[in-house]
Amino acid sequence: MSAFTYPGVYIQELPSSVHTITGVATSIAAFVGWAPMGPTNEAVLVESWSDFQNQFGGLDQRSLLGYAVNQFFGNGGSQAYIVRVVQSTAIPSSGGGPTGTAGTAQIPASSAGGTFNFAAKTIGAWSSAYGIQIAPGSSSTTFTVMVVYAPSGAPVTVMETFANVDLANFVTTVAGSNFVVPTLSSAPAPTELPANGFTILSGGSDGNGMTVPAASAASVEIQQPAGSGLGFTFTARDPGTWSNLIAISTTPQSAAMDPTHTRFSLNIISVGPTGTQTVVESYNNLSVTAGDPYYVVTVLNSDSEYVGVTAVGICTQALNVSAPAPLSTSSPLPLTGTFLAGGYDGIVLDPTQDNSSGGNFKTALTAGTGGTQLLNSVPFNLLCVPGESDEATVGSLQALCANNRAFYIVDSPVAANASAAATQFSNMANNGPIGTDGTGFSGASSANAAYYFPWVQAPDPLAGGRARYFPPCGFIAGIYSATDATRGVWKAPAGIDAALSGISGLQFLLTDAQNGNLNPYAVNCLRQFPVYGDVVWGARTMQGADAAASQWKYVPIRRLALFLESSLYQGTQWAVFEPNDETLWGQLRMNIGAFMQGLFQQGAFQGTTPQQAYFVKCDSENNPQSSIDQGIVNVTVGFAPLYPAEFVVIQIAQMAGQLS
């Protein structure tokens, strides 16, 4: 306190006891699944479908993840964390299965009498992404052979080129390929050359008994000039075949920028869906001298989103520092570069293949510090693992959500046909969702999950718009998000307003009687109604079976409780280490009470008065001296939840006639 030295008015600022509590987000989703590209060591936040496309590759018919994320944003979702799981270790040979085969391709000569044959160097389905491109040579008796990388749906990338090939040197020249082995089935006439064109290797198979390598990132080594054998290895940041479409291009800098020709520029080039090459990162003034502020290893490892760099040997020369040739004024130089190679997706991890005996997806989900472990460091509220319905895996994901105050949207198993769907329906009607012991998931964690049936039929953009079945979790998560935004987390995400967008039907059309058989077992049904279309017609947690008699029977009540817990947890951190006395108790009552009053005014609770809707207790009665001595302050918060009108009963009675 300052001393009062002169007569006059003194202004002093006093600390306030007001600590505003802000409600946390309620509908940040987390999606876990296999994708062809993207980081595998962090949960990445995306805020639009285009964000997901840019970072994880968009839709891929081999995986349900991209479709579910697209459906989430299409139904009202706004934020999602993506966890990409890949096969992180090699899968050992199972033994006893059929052996793998190498892919092959044949190109006939220009007339009868000979065939140019190509076989993949190693067995495996990998070879189906590679092809042979034949082009005219520099003379009438020569041709050019190119080995290209051409995965389905991606542009063609030339991996190897063999120029000036003729009949005499065909086998010996192309034998230098890293991908294929050439042979001639018979000797063509001296003037016969293979037909110009393109063909894909086919028939390659991994075989059930073959060891499957882990997912890997592509790399390329760029050597120093003058045959020094030294250079740098550029390796893609993330695993997957996507990285085979990244190239490194180095050019000398202009004399004005580098008169001594000791530095160089480097471009990282990406091949787009139409085959166009685009510079995605550009670096100037780079050096190959370790310790230089512009050392290529230091700069790219710090700044590049695409590649990391390691030095091969001790580099004393720049990559491309000779005096640049004069640029043509008639046309710009084409974007060319050395492509990374060797990127591998690993096997596609499919959650629908998980079962009690195991599954590759299940293994990757909890492996090491990746998979779902990455979610422990991000603030998510909703969890979706598209297609996962294995009982043990669902149980572990429920526990994950309970530990993070989040909510898990569980997919029912897909039924292969109407008969399988009927059997699945019967099992659920007798035993509840998932499990055959009649209890489903009745543990404490089951309150943090809800189960939805059946799968949804929607057009597949990658199949010309033809319909296929998708798990419901992506659609449902979007509806949760939209309902939270328009009505609040206390409103059940179900009813005629909870219509599924972007679908063409449901896998199994339920009747009222069938819905009535499933509802008591906490199976939330998707229904089709003539006027309202396809809607969510259930709002029970997996602890919401009638026999469980749980206080967390309904989704909105459980999610409101999670919202209150998270908001109060974050909003009362200031109280830690404050003096534990009546002053602190009063501040806690005031701040928590103000937060609860705001929710009451929004219609979050039952009751017409605050006393009927909620209470906050923090005084000497629930904070005895024994608690104070242990450093504990107890705050009890109660609320009267709004129960959804699950059953609307209209009673109609005939009035007796009036007697005059």
Buried (B, 14 or more C-beta within 10 A) or exposed (E): EEEEEEEEEEEEEEEEEEBEBEBBBBBBBBBBBBBBBBBBEBBBBBEEBEBBBEBBBBBBBBBBBBBBBBBBBBBBBBBBBBBBBBBBBEBEEEEEEEEBBBBBBBBBBBEEEBBBBBBBEEBBBBBBBBBBBBEEBEEEBBBBBBBBBBBEEBBBBEBBEBEEBBBEEBBEBBEEBEBBBBBBEEEBEEEBBBBEEBBBBEBBBBBEEBEBBBBBBBBBBBBBEEEEEBBBBBBBBBBBBBBBBBBBBBBBBEEEEBEEBBBBBBBBBBBEEEEEBEEBBEBBBBBBBEEBEBBBBBBBEEEBEBBBBEBBEEBEBBBBBEEBEEEEEEEEEEBEBBBBBBBBBBBBBBBBBBBEEEBBBBBBBBBEEBBBBBBEEBBBBBBBBBBBBBBBBBBBBBBBBBEBBBBBBBBBBBBEEEEEBEEBBEBBBEBBBBBEEEBBBBBEBBBBBBBBBBBBBBBBEBEEEEBBBBBBBBBBBBBBBBBBBEBBBBBBBBBEBBBBBBBEBBBBEBEEEBBEBBBBBBBBBBBBEEEBBBBBBBBBBBBBBEEBEBEBBBBBBBBBBBBBEBBBEEBBEEBEEEEBEEEBBEBBBBBBBBBBBBBBEEEBBBEEEBEEBBBBBBBEEEBEEEEBEEEEBBBEBEBBBBEBEEEEEEEEEEEEEEEE
